[in-house]
Amino acid sequence: MMKLDNNAHSVFLLHYHLVLVVKYRREVFDDSVSNRAKEIFEYIAPNYNITLQE
């Protein structure tokens, strides 16, 4: 079941898809960078009522 969010004047459900595009086809985001980005996203998620799916 979808959980809708609301405020005083509207009801909404937002999904964001983050795509990081690199210029060259080489491994730019290694495991350490990926893990650090995940830590940052998990840290800010509660402040903005964000749910990370992957």
Summary of the structure (lengths in Angstrom):
residues: 54
radius of gyration: 15.4
end to end distance: 18.5
largest distance: 47.1
contacts: 64
relative contact order: 0.11
helix: 31%
strand: 7%
